Amino acid sequence: MWQRVQTLYLAIASALVAVLFFSVKAFTIGPDGSHGEEFTYISYFPYLILLAIIAILQVLALTTYKVRVFQMRTAVLAALLLIALQAWLAVDFFQTHEGMVFRYTAVFPIVACIFDFLAARGILADQLMVESSSHLRGPRRK
């Protein structure tokens, strides 16, 4: 399992998603320059639900290495949901007031999405290699 590079990609993407549960999305700056209120990803319930779904998909993609087609599909689905989360964060970024400062963790979903797509590409390459080698062996005899 760990000798394949796509498993490493999925582990990195899973770690990035897990970090979002414990990090601050943005904070406000007061008129005197001091930190004000902090907003976490899990403080807003729709973010929490979306992050939980993405985390479940990431764990499924990471642990189902024996079923390559399912693993590839869950990685792609997680990547698509990460794109949706990143778009939602971008909308929040452009609709906030001037005193709001976003943290660097706001780009973690797109980085995790890139790793998911790289993993899906590696899984597809493995699946095609297995299918081509089974065609070379010929039909199985009973």
Residue pairs with C-beta under 8 A, 6 or more apart in sequence:
1 7
1 65
2 8
4 65
4 122
4 126
5 122
6 118
6 119
6 120
6 121
6 122
6 123
6 126
7 62
7 65
7 119
9 115
9 116
9 118
9 119
9 122
10 58
10 61
10 62
10 75
10 115
10 116
10 119
11 62
12 112
12 115
13 58
13 78
13 112
13 113
13 115
13 116
13 119
14 55
14 58
14 59
14 62
16 108
16 109
16 111
16 112
16 115
17 51
17 54
17 55
17 58
17 82
17 108
17 109
17 112
18 55
19 105
19 108
20 41
20 51
20 105
20 108
20 109
21 41
21 42
21 51
21 55
23 40
23 41
23 103
23 105
24 38
24 39
24 40
24 103
24 105
25 39
25 40
25 41
25 47
25 89
25 102
25 103
25 105
25 106
26 38
26 39
26 92
26 96
26 100
26 101
26 102
26 103
26 106
27 35
27 36
27 37
27 38
27 39
27 100
27 101
27 103
28 35
28 36
28 37
28 99
28 100
28 101
29 35
29 36
29 99
29 100
29 101
30 36
30 99
36 99
41 47
41 48
41 51
41 105
42 48
42 51
47 85
47 88
50 81
50 84
50 85
50 88
51 85
53 81
54 78
54 81
54 82
54 85
57 74
57 75
57 77
57 78
57 81
58 78
58 112
58 116
60 70
60 71
60 74
61 71
61 74
61 75
61 78
61 116
61 119
64 70
64 71
64 74
65 71
68 123
68 126
68 127
68 130
69 127
71 123
72 120
72 123
72 124
72 127
75 116
75 117
75 119
75 120
75 123
76 116
76 117
76 120
78 116
79 112
79 113
79 116
79 117
79 120
82 109
82 110
82 112
82 113
82 116
83 109
83 110
83 113
85 109
86 107
86 109
86 110
86 113
89 102
89 106
89 109
93 102
93 106
96 102
